[in-house]
Structure formats: structure tokens, C-alpha cells
Amino acid sequence: MHKRLFFILILFAPGLIYGQVDSKKESSASPVKVIATSYAKTAIVGEQHASFSVNKYLGKGLYFETRGQYDTYLTSNIFKTSFTFKKYFGEKIYLFSGYELEMEQMKSDPAIGADVFEFTQIFRGKITNGIGYDNLNRNINIEFKHDLNFSKNNLGSFGTPNMLSLKGTYKF
């Protein structure tokens, strides 16, 4: 399983090169937009967080977006990927809807620091819906999202059957 996870990370690692691209200098007619961020491991807890998104303009304010997110925590590693359609109403407000798949890898013994992991048997599938606000001039993004979990496995770090969340991003 480590080889599969390593392969997934290597597959998406080239997207990290675009993480520092200034969105103000990009052409608005660009057919595909790639955004990636990563936060290094912290010395105290050892957590690491990385994400990417690829947006494809389909026309008439409609976008297709795929996202990936990898988070390491003290008790588990989580990899999420989503496929979402976004419909803009004006330049800043949009509605979105899509499907998200989450895989969780439980750490067997974080106390000794061994690379011994156990994968959960069920991937969590979710339907996501929400509303968002983009202000590219000020590098701000805000999303209010509803997750509806369809998996039988409701345990784990993010295993709630029904969740509302508010996410904000500021790029500097």
C-alpha cells in the first residue's frame, strides 16, 4: 500500500511547481488552471498538509474542478479527492456540487515512530454541495459546504454522516 500511496503522490507532485504562480499575471482565457499548496511538517506534532486543484473552464460560467488533499495527523493519514462542477453567477459568487472520495490510513503505533500502517476497509464517499466566493484581486476564497456521507463507515477523523463546514483561504 505504501507503493500505491507513493505513486499517487509522485503523480500529483509536478502540480506543486505551480503553487507560487501569481493569479493576477495569468490570462483569464487559460483553459486549465492548477493551484497547489503545501505546509511543511511541524516540529512539535509532525503534521503535514498538502492540496491541489485543477480547474477546467467549460463555458458560460461553468467549470469542472478536481481536487486532492493529503493530511497527516498524529493518529492517521487522510487522502481525499473530489470531482466538482462549479457554476459562477457573476465574477465572484458560485454554486458547486460534486463527489468526494476519502481514504484513511490509521497509524498503528505513532509512539515508536514505526512505519506500520493499517488502511480502513471502506473508502468514504460523499456528495458535496455549497456556495463560494472568489475575489482574485484580493486572493481570498470562502466556501460554505455541505457533505453528505454515503459510506457505512462513519468512524475516523472526518467520518461524520452529515457535515456543514466553512472554509476560508487567503493567498499571500
C-alpha positions as CSV (number, residue, x, y, z in Angstrom):
1,M,0.0,0.0,0.0
2,H,2.9,2.3,0.6
3,K,3.9,1.9,-3.0
4,R,0.4,2.9,-4.2
5,L,0.3,6.0,-2.0
6,F,3.9,6.9,-3.0
7,F,2.8,6.6,-6.7
8,I,-0.2,8.8,-6.2
9,L,1.9,11.5,-4.5
10,I,4.5,11.3,-7.3
11,L,1.8,11.5,-9.9
12,F,0.5,14.8,-8.5
13,A,3.8,16.3,-7.3
14,P,4.5,18.2,-10.6
15,G,1.5,20.3,-9.8
16,L,3.3,21.7,-6.8
17,I,5.6,23.6,-9.2
18,Y,2.7,26.0,-9.9
19,G,2.0,26.7,-6.3
20,Q,3.6,30.1,-6.4
21,V,2.2,31.4,-9.7
22,D,0.6,34.8,-9.3
23,S,-3.0,34.6,-10.4
24,K,-3.0,38.3,-11.4
25,K,-0.5,37.6,-14.2
26,E,-2.4,34.6,-15.6
27,S,-4.6,35.0,-18.6
28,S,-8.3,34.7,-17.9
29,A,-8.7,32.7,-21.1
30,S,-6.4,30.0,-19.8
31,P,-8.3,26.7,-20.4
32,V,-6.8,24.9,-17.4
33,K,-5.7,26.4,-14.0
34,V,-3.6,24.5,-11.5
35,I,-3.2,25.6,-7.9
36,A,-1.2,23.7,-5.2
37,T,-0.2,24.4,-1.7
38,S,1.8,22.5,0.9
39,Y,2.7,23.1,4.5
40,A,5.9,21.5,5.9
41,K,5.9,19.1,8.8
42,T,5.7,20.8,12.1
43,A,8.5,20.1,14.6
44,I,6.1,19.5,17.6
45,V,3.3,17.4,16.2
46,G,4.7,16.1,12.9
47,E,1.6,17.1,10.8
48,Q,1.9,17.8,7.1
49,H,-0.8,19.2,4.8
50,A,-0.8,19.4,1.0
51,S,-3.5,20.1,-1.6
52,F,-4.0,20.8,-5.2
53,S,-6.8,21.8,-7.5
54,V,-7.2,21.7,-11.3
55,N,-9.9,23.8,-12.9
56,K,-11.1,23.4,-16.5
57,Y,-13.4,26.1,-18.0
58,L,-16.3,24.5,-19.9
59,G,-18.1,27.7,-21.0
60,K,-20.9,30.0,-19.8
61,G,-19.5,30.3,-16.3
62,L,-19.3,26.5,-15.8
63,Y,-16.1,24.9,-14.5
64,F,-15.0,21.4,-13.8
65,E,-12.7,21.1,-10.8
66,T,-10.8,18.1,-9.4
67,R,-9.1,18.5,-6.0
68,G,-6.7,16.4,-4.0
69,Q,-5.8,16.8,-0.4
70,Y,-3.3,14.9,1.7
71,D,-3.1,15.4,5.5
72,T,-1.0,13.6,8.1
73,Y,-2.2,13.7,11.7
74,L,-1.0,12.1,14.9
75,T,-3.4,9.2,14.6
76,S,-3.9,8.9,10.8
77,N,-3.1,9.9,7.3
78,I,-6.0,11.1,5.1
79,F,-6.1,11.4,1.3
80,K,-9.2,13.0,-0.3
81,T,-10.0,13.5,-4.0
82,S,-13.1,15.3,-5.4
83,F,-14.7,15.9,-8.7
84,T,-16.9,19.1,-8.7
85,F,-18.8,21.3,-11.1
86,K,-18.9,25.0,-10.3
87,K,-21.3,27.5,-11.8
88,Y,-20.4,31.2,-11.5
89,F,-23.1,33.8,-11.2
90,G,-21.2,37.0,-11.9
91,E,-17.5,37.1,-11.4
92,K,-17.2,36.1,-7.7
93,I,-20.2,34.1,-6.5
94,Y,-20.6,30.4,-7.4
95,L,-22.5,27.3,-6.6
96,F,-20.8,23.9,-6.6
97,S,-21.8,20.2,-6.5
98,G,-19.8,17.1,-6.8
99,Y,-18.5,13.8,-5.4
100,E,-15.6,13.3,-2.9
101,L,-13.8,10.1,-2.1
102,E,-11.8,9.8,1.1
103,M,-9.2,7.2,2.1
104,E,-7.9,6.9,5.7
105,Q,-4.7,5.2,6.8
106,M,-4.6,4.6,10.5
107,K,-1.2,4.6,12.1
108,S,-0.6,1.5,14.2
109,D,1.9,2.8,16.6
110,P,2.8,6.6,16.4
111,A,4.6,6.4,19.8
112,I,7.5,4.4,18.4
113,G,7.6,6.2,15.1
114,A,7.5,3.0,13.1
115,D,6.1,3.0,9.5
116,V,3.4,0.4,10.3
117,F,0.0,1.5,9.0
118,E,-3.4,-0.1,8.7
119,F,-5.8,1.1,6.0
120,T,-9.5,1.3,6.7
121,Q,-11.5,-1.2,4.7
122,I,-14.1,1.2,3.3
123,F,-13.5,4.3,1.3
124,R,-15.8,7.1,2.3
125,G,-17.9,8.5,-0.5
126,K,-19.6,11.9,-0.1
127,I,-21.8,14.2,-2.1
128,T,-20.7,17.8,-1.7
129,N,-22.8,20.9,-2.3
130,G,-22.3,24.5,-1.4
131,I,-21.8,28.2,-2.3
132,G,-18.5,30.0,-2.7
133,Y,-17.0,33.5,-3.1
134,D,-13.8,34.2,-5.1
135,N,-12.0,37.5,-5.1
136,L,-8.9,37.0,-7.2
137,N,-7.8,40.7,-6.8
138,R,-7.5,40.2,-3.1
139,N,-6.5,36.5,-3.2
140,I,-9.5,35.5,-1.0
141,N,-11.7,32.4,-1.3
142,I,-14.6,31.5,1.0
143,E,-16.7,28.3,0.7
144,F,-19.7,27.1,2.7
145,K,-20.0,23.4,2.1
146,H,-22.4,20.5,2.9
147,D,-21.0,17.0,2.9
148,L,-23.4,14.0,2.8
149,N,-21.5,10.8,3.6
150,F,-22.9,7.7,1.9
151,S,-20.4,5.1,3.4
152,K,-21.3,2.6,6.0
153,N,-18.1,3.6,7.9
154,N,-18.8,6.7,9.9
155,L,-15.7,6.3,12.2
156,G,-12.4,8.2,11.8
157,S,-11.2,11.7,11.8
158,F,-13.7,13.1,9.3
159,G,-16.3,10.3,9.3
160,T,-19.4,12.3,10.1
161,P,-22.6,11.3,8.2
162,N,-23.6,14.9,7.6
163,M,-21.4,17.9,8.0
164,L,-21.5,21.6,7.3
165,S,-18.2,23.5,7.0
166,L,-16.9,27.0,6.3
167,K,-13.5,27.2,4.6
168,G,-11.5,30.3,4.0
169,T,-8.3,30.8,2.0
170,Y,-6.1,33.8,1.8
171,K,-3.1,33.6,-0.5
172,F,-0.2,36.0,0.2
